Amino acid sequence: MKFLTNSLAKKMWLTVTAAIIITILYSYFLSYLFYEKIYVENVRGSLLTEGRSLASEYQGGALTEDLREKIDWYNSKSETEVFIVSNPRELSACLPFEIDYQTLIGEAEREELLKGSPVEKLGYEKRFDRKIMGVIIPLLDDNRLQGIIYLYVPLAKISEITQDFAYLWIAAAMIFTVISILLGTMLVKKLTKPLLDMKDAAEHVSKGHYDIHLNIDSKDEIGQLANAFNHMSSSIQKEDEKKKDFLANVSHELRTPISYVKGYSEALISEMVKSEDDRKKYLQLILRESRRMERLVGDLLDLSRLESDEYKLEKMPLPLGQLIEDAIEKYKPILHEKGLDLHYHLDPDVIINGDEGRIEQVIQNIIDNSIRYTAKGRISIRLYQEKDKCLIDIEDTGIGISEEHLSKIKQRFYRVNKGRTRSDGGTGLGLAIAEKLVKIHQGELTVLSELNKGTTVKIMLPLFEIS
């Protein structure tokens, strides 16, 4: 049994075969049902009609010889056997088979006859080797049973009824079986082929090859499954590529500071550095690169936590204008050193429900980028309300970003200038972290920029709702 059920194709074959067998058995059952409901009903109706027609010849009183002769004449001309008797017990002498009077007409049947209702009889008769349908029609005179008319006919067997077209039925059954097998084969192949293709594709993907694509055009559940598989395969391929790019970027970002730390450390240990000034310079370089690695690892940990579903914010009502103003104070010395003008207009009534430390991190990451990529000019910060939202615009007059890079600028480690080192920049994760933080606050971060004209970062956050 396991051999027959170890594949879907075999299971479907069993299903098709079972359906054919059930169809044939059902047809056979319907044949007998029609035999009972149609043929037997027709015989019964015909006997009742004949019996009532003959009974209409009876005018009352004792049965006359004239009536008996009419019945006998009709019996000789009809395929139905018809007898008229004044006493039901006389039937045993008329019928060509033995009957039990008490069985034929019992007390219940006699009551029906006295009411003028005909009595029907259906039973098997050994002499004829078949069932016999009989009808008893009462002949009443002033509620007295003067006699009965008994009609009966042997019922034909179903094989006799169908004998004329038995060969045709057998031929039709054979044609039906052949067509069913052919259609079943086509159906099984059609249904199992895409499933087998998906099985092979799944094995291909399990080996790390994500470039597989299923060409299944059907619109049914199998087609939907194939589309879902293609989407899954493409998603896994993209994630795999992202993972490889991420690892390559992390390796690249760490390789430079590690090589600096290693080189300067070896120079100090080997006493290649003679002067105290050079020694301090090397130590400062080692410290700078160590801090860069520390920032990179910290940002990677932040990003990892933010992308997990378990990360929880410590939300509270925050006066956003005051928080931004406190963050700006930290940058005033740097802005003064670079000669950048700072303009800001903050709505003091804006209150949001957020994590103070994380919102401050978002503001700092964006201001860091504005200062880093603005050589001269100004930085403007604006906080205002629109309906049930608040918006923060951080605008600079820096180098800007071209349109081809703008859609990718929030990706991790993405560089507009591929040849640029990190000596003048951060970890390349600031915007990615800022966007994640804004999203988990149910907000949105948008970057608008034009090359050589500056960049504007828009942050939309929901206002705090007082219930």
Stockholm file with secondary structure:
# STOCKHOLM 1.0

chainA/1-467         MKFLTNSLAKKMWLTVTAAIIITILYSYFLSYLFYEKIYVENVRGSLLTEGRSLASEYQGGALTEDLREKIDWYNSKSETEVFIVSNPRELSACLPFEIDYQTLIGEAEREELLKGSPVEKLGYEKRFDRKIMGVIIPLLDDNRLQGIIYLYVPLAKISEITQDFAYLWIAAAMIFTVISILLGTMLVKKLTKPLLDMKDAAEHVSKGHYDIHLNIDSKDEIGQLANAFNHMSSSIQKEDEKKKDFLANVSHELRTPISYVKGYSEALISEMVKSEDDRKKYLQLILRESRRMERLVGDLLDLSRLESDEYKLEKMPLPLGQLIEDAIEKYKPILHEKGLDLHYHLDPDVIINGDEGRIEQVIQNIIDNSIRYTAKGRISIRLYQEKDKCLIDIEDTGIGISEEHLSKIKQRFYRVNKGRTRSDGGTGLGLAIAEKLVKIHQGELTVLSELNKGTTVKIMLPLFEIS
#=GR chainA/1-467 SS CGGGSSSHHHHHHHHHHHHHHHHHHHHHHHHHHHIIIIIIHHHHHHHHHHHHHHHTTCCSSSCCHHHHHHHHHHHHHSSSEEEEESSGGGHHHHSSSCCCHHHHSCHHHHHHHHTTCCEEEEEEETTTTEEEEEEEEEEEETTEEEEEEEEEEECCCHHHHTGGGHHHHHHHHHHHHHHHHHHHHHHHHHHHHHHHHHHHHHHHHHTTCCCCCCCCCCCSHHHHHHHHHHHHHHHHHHHHHHHHHHHHHHHHHHHHHHHHHHHHHHHHHTTCCCSHHHHHHHHHHHHHHHHHHHHHHHHHHHHHHHHSTTCCCCEEEEEHHHHHHHHHHTTHHHHHHHTCEEEEEECTTCEEEEEHHHHHHHHHHHHHHHHHTCSSSEEEEEEEEETTEEEEEEEECSSCCCHHHHTTTTSTTCCSSTTCCSTTSCCSCHHHHHHHHHHHTTCEEEEEEETTTEEEEEEEEEBCCCC
#=GC SS_cons         CGGGSSSHHHHHHHHHHHHHHHHHHHHHHHHHHHIIIIIIHHHHHHHHHHHHHHHTTCCSSSCCHHHHHHHHHHHHHSSSEEEEESSGGGHHHHSSSCCCHHHHSCHHHHHHHHTTCCEEEEEEETTTTEEEEEEEEEEEETTEEEEEEEEEEECCCHHHHTGGGHHHHHHHHHHHHHHHHHHHHHHHHHHHHHHHHHHHHHHHHHTTCCCCCCCCCCCSHHHHHHHHHHHHHHHHHHHHHHHHHHHHHHHHHHHHHHHHHHHHHHHHHTTCCCSHHHHHHHHHHHHHHHHHHHHHHHHHHHHHHHHSTTCCCCEEEEEHHHHHHHHHHTTHHHHHHHTCEEEEEECTTCEEEEEHHHHHHHHHHHHHHHHHTCSSSEEEEEEEEETTEEEEEEEECSSCCCHHHHTTTTSTTCCSSTTCCSTTSCCSCHHHHHHHHHHHTTCEEEEEEETTTEEEEEEEEEBCCCC
//
